[in-house]
Amino acid sequence: MDIQVSIITINYNGLADTCSLIDSITFNDSMEVIVVDNASRENEAEEIERRYPAVRVIRSDKNLGFAGGNNLGIKIARGKYIFLINNDTLLKEDGHIDALIRRLESSDKIGAVCPKIRFAWGTHPIQFAGYTPLSAITLRNRGIGYGEEDCGQYDTAHPTPYAHGAAMMLKREAINKAGLMPECYFLYYEELDWSMMLIRAGYDIWYEPACTIYHKESQATGQNSPLKIYYNTRNRLLFAQRNRSGIDKLLAYTYLIGVVGTKDIFKYGLTGQWPLLKSAIRGIVNFLKL
């Protein structure tokens, strides 16, 4: 039987989370599950392969980052549709990925679709029900429904300007036309840039609430870790470089370095958060060296 959908997830020192995700997937003959082990400290690929013989496992000897790891999986995937999903997520009884396929098949214009994403903790508040557009200068936007209890208020499918990196399904033909996920970011902002690439290639991105996934959120990097501060600082500038032009690009640089960067540096300095302070400075300096 031909493979209809390839489910791809990245494992990085996250064996327990990855196994929980695999356990939550209802396997069938028209799907394949691919795990990319992104140079975990232990050979977790070997353990995943032992526990789940039906799963295709690739081990990279180098940490390729979020985009590089996903791209490695995409290159060996056989499915017509590619479902990229974080390893710290779960598919429960409402994780109907067929609904994502139906949405993609509903129009030649739709290149990617994201499910509703709810947090895995507490009462499972909403994390994602679509995005508002990024502002031209500040690059700020809002996640629709973020933090709200799910009372069905976002149960209507609609276009969204950006896909969410925790879970997105794409047509293979859209990837072939737009290109693979940009690897220059390593971590954070790559899915926003990829969304821009898809839109420039002529595709729309949709939010489809008939499928829901549950996200544990930032299990790999931690909340407000030096790693997260560094890549967020550097990559929002890189996003501006790649997706803004003329006066908008200049104003974005001025705002991101002169306002946001300066504020973060003072905040971390005044509160004695030295690792975060160093990460913020390093993010700006390393961008300027690019």
HELIX and SHEET records of a PDB file:
HELIX    1   1 LEU A   15  SER A   24  1                                  10    
HELIX    2   2 GLU A   44  ARG A   51  1                                   8    
HELIX    3   3 GLY A   65  ILE A   76  1                                  12    
HELIX    4   4 ILE A   97  GLU A  105  1                                   9    
HELIX    5   5 ARG A  172  ALA A  178  1                                   7    
HELIX    6   6 GLU A  190  ARG A  200  1                                  11    
HELIX    7   7 PRO A  226  ASN A  243  1                                  18    
HELIX    8   8 GLY A  246  TYR A  253  1                                   8    
HELIX    9   9 THR A  254  GLY A  261  3                                   8    
HELIX   10  10 THR A  262  LEU A  270  1                                   9    
HELIX   11  11 TRP A  274  LYS A  289  1                                  16    
SHEET    1   A 7 ARG A  56  SER A  60  0                                        
SHEET    2   A 7 MET A  31  ASN A  38  1                                        
SHEET    3   A 7 VAL A   5  ASN A  11  1                                        
SHEET    4   A 7 TYR A  81  ILE A  85  1                                        
SHEET    5   A 7 ALA A 167  LYS A 171 -1                                        
SHEET    6   A 7 ILE A 110  PHE A 119 -1                                        
SHEET    7   A 7 ILE A 126  PHE A 128 -1                                        
SHEET    1   B 8 ARG A  56  SER A  60  0                                        
SHEET    2   B 8 MET A  31  ASN A  38  1                                        
SHEET    3   B 8 VAL A   5  ASN A  11  1                                        
SHEET    4   B 8 TYR A  81  ILE A  85  1                                        
SHEET    5   B 8 ALA A 167  LYS A 171 -1                                        
SHEET    6   B 8 ILE A 110  PHE A 119 -1                                        
SHEET    7   B 8 ASP A 204  HIS A 215  1                                        
SHEET    8   B 8 THR A  89  LEU A  91 -1                                        
SHEET    1   C 8 ARG A  56  SER A  60  0                                        
SHEET    2   C 8 MET A  31  ASN A  38  1                                        
SHEET    3   C 8 VAL A   5  ASN A  11  1                                        
SHEET    4   C 8 TYR A  81  ILE A  85  1                                        
SHEET    5   C 8 ALA A 167  LYS A 171 -1                                        
SHEET    6   C 8 ILE A 110  PHE A 119 -1                                        
SHEET    7   C 8 ASP A 204  HIS A 215  1                                        
SHEET    8   C 8 HIS A 158  PRO A 159 -1                                        
END                                                                             
